[in-house]
Amino acid sequence: MAPEENPGTELLLQSFERRFLAARALRSFPWQVGGGACWSPGADGSLEAKLRDSSDSELLQDILQKTVKHPVCVKHPPSVKYARCFLSELIKKPSGDSVTLSESTAIISHGTTGLVTWDAALYLAEWAIENPAAFTHRTVLELGSGAGLTGLAICKMCRPRAYIFSDCHSRVLEQLRGNVLLNGLSLEAEITANLDSPRVTVAQLDWDVATVHQLSAFQPDVVIAADVLYCPEAIVSLVGVLRRLAACREHQRAPEVYVAFTVRNPETCQLFTTELGRAGIRWEVEPRHDQKLFPYEEHLEMAMLNLTL
């Protein structure tokens, strides 16, 4: 986009830049007509309307370049809390719905690590936002959804036909359902007035006991998982459930599979690729994406594999 060709857009970007660099209260940003900011959108409508217009899809990227990806912020990052709150507000605008995430403040809580958002979930969400066509009008199954950030981002930004959050821990499933409802999404067969909203399901799925019959009911076009390679037992269980997913679509095209993870232990990653080979599942490394939208540690090594079942 060339902001100088549209004075209204240029003023909008300047307003976002100045307020973000000054760490102004989020309510002062020009989110919509009549907001607290002194920006007049004229005939172009509100920021929400601009972002919903697919012909103006670069506007979101321009705003990010003027805020979280601004050279000053890259060198001197704002607080993680401020950046996250800003991104949560921004990410809701294309659909006009709010994005709220409830999660634990402890890494391990109630006997599980699934109540907190892990870094690879942020990485996968960034990749999805950069590659929405991978999910648009498709049914997505997420394995080990945890707090649900990745799925909520995909539901808001990528327009899937249906999205299935899944996990095995009862407390995680309870939190997932709460986060789905907090974000204005309807669960399962509930009728919603928003026809653009995906059909959302929260499913209990234990990888060790899930049958081909149970998995076949999901009929996913895409399967994703983030930060689930935390121990050898989990890797073996994951590969097992992927094999059963392939078996339940024997006469159909197998789903596309993307697994994102933080490289903490190279031996763990090696075990995953070894188990994939034993199962006859081909894999290739997905190129690193350009976007760095969410705040996570810069020194962490992220990776994502594209699997062929």
Long-range contacts (C-beta under 8 A, 24 or more apart in sequence): 1-56, 1-58, 1-59, 1-61, 1-62, 3-62, 6-44, 8-40, 8-41, 8-42, 8-44, 9-44, 9-50, 9-59, 9-62, 11-39, 11-40, 12-39, 12-41, 12-47, 13-62, 13-63, 13-66, 14-66, 15-39, 16-63, 16-66, 16-67, 17-66, 17-67, 17-70, 20-66, 20-67, 20-68, 20-70, 20-73, 20-78, 20-86, 21-70, 21-72, 21-73, 23-78, 23-82, 26-85, 26-86, 26-89, 29-89, 31-89, 31-93, 47-93, 48-93, 48-94, 48-96, 51-93, 51-94, 52-94, 52-95, 52-96, 60-90, 60-94, 63-90, 64-90, 64-291, 64-293, 68-292, 68-293, 69-292, 77-295, 80-295, 83-294, 83-295, 84-294, 84-295, 87-293, 87-294, 91-129, 91-153, 91-156, 91-157, 92-156, 94-156, 94-157, 95-156, 95-157, 95-196, 95-197, 97-156, 97-183, 97-184, 97-185, 98-182, 98-183, 98-184, 99-152, 99-153, 99-156, 99-183, 100-179, 100-182, 100-183, 101-147, 101-148, 101-149, 101-152, 101-179, 101-182, 102-147, 102-175, 102-178, 102-179, 102-182, 103-147, 103-175, 104-147, 109-171, 110-169, 110-171, 111-169, 112-169, 112-171, 112-172, 113-146, 113-230, 114-144, 114-145, 114-146, 114-147, 114-167, 114-169, 114-171, 114-172, 115-146, 115-147, 115-171, 115-172, 115-175, 116-146, 116-147, 117-146, 117-147, 117-149, 118-146, 118-226, 118-227, 118-262, 119-227, 119-262, 119-296, 119-297, 119-300, 119-302, 120-226, 120-227, 120-260, 120-261, 120-262, 120-302, 121-146, 121-147, 121-149, 121-150, 121-226, 121-227, 121-260, 122-149, 122-150, 122-293, 122-294, 122-296, 123-226, 123-260, 123-262, 123-294, 123-296, 123-302, 123-304, 124-150, 124-224, 124-226, 124-258, 124-260, 124-304, 125-149, 125-150, 125-153, 125-154, 125-293, 125-294, 126-289, 126-291, 126-292, 126-293, 126-294, 127-258, 127-260, 127-286, 127-289, 127-291, 127-304, 128-153, 128-154, 128-157, 128-158, 129-153, 129-157, 129-158, 129-291, 129-293, 130-289, 130-290, 130-291, 131-289, 132-157, 132-158, 132-159, 134-158, 134-222, 134-256, 134-258, 135-159, 135-160, 135-222, 136-160, 137-161, 138-221, 138-222, 139-163, 139-164, 139-218, 139-219, 139-220, 139-221, 139-222, 140-164, 140-220, 140-221, 140-222, 140-223, 140-224, 141-166, 141-218, 141-220, 141-222, 141-223, 141-224, 141-245, 141-255, 142-166, 142-223, 142-224, 142-225, 143-205, 143-207, 143-223, 143-224, 143-225, 143-228, 143-238, 143-241, 144-225, 144-226, 144-227, 144-228, 145-172, 145-176, 145-202, 146-172, 146-226, 146-227, 147-172, 147-175, 147-176, 147-179, 148-175, 148-176, 148-179, 148-180, 150-224, 150-226, 152-179, 152-180, 152-183, 155-183, 155-185, 155-197, 155-198, 155-200, 156-183, 159-196, 159-198, 160-198, 161-198, 161-199, 162-198, 162-199, 162-200, 162-201, 163-198, 163-199, 163-200, 163-201, 164-200, 164-201, 164-202, 164-203, 164-218, 164-220, 165-200, 165-201, 165-202, 165-203, 166-202, 166-203, 166-204, 166-205, 167-204, 167-205, 168-204, 168-205, 168-206, 168-207, 170-204, 173-202, 173-204, 176-202, 177-202, 205-241, 207-237, 207-238, 207-240, 207-241, 208-237, 208-240, 210-241, 210-244, 211-244, 212-244, 212-247, 212-248, 213-248, 215-241, 215-244, 215-245, 215-248, 216-248, 216-249, 219-249, 220-245, 220-255, 221-255, 221-256, 222-255, 222-256, 222-257, 222-258, 223-255, 223-256, 223-257, 223-258, 224-257, 224-258, 224-259, 224-260, 225-258, 225-259, 225-260, 226-259, 226-260, 226-261, 227-260, 227-261, 227-262, 228-259, 228-261, 229-259, 229-261, 229-268, 229-269, 229-272, 230-268, 231-268, 232-268, 232-271, 235-268, 235-271, 235-272, 235-275, 236-275, 238-272, 239-272, 239-275, 239-276, 239-278, 239-279, 239-281, 242-279, 242-281, 242-307, 242-309, 243-279, 243-281, 243-309, 245-309, 246-281, 246-309, 254-308, 254-309, 255-309, 256-306, 257-306, 257-307, 257-308, 257-309, 258-286, 258-304, 258-305, 258-306, 258-307, 259-304, 259-305, 259-307, 260-302, 260-303, 260-304, 261-302, 261-303, 261-304, 262-300, 262-301, 262-302, 262-303, 263-300, 263-301, 263-302, 263-303, 269-303, 273-305, 276-307, 281-307, 281-308, 281-309, 282-307, 282-308, 283-307, 283-308
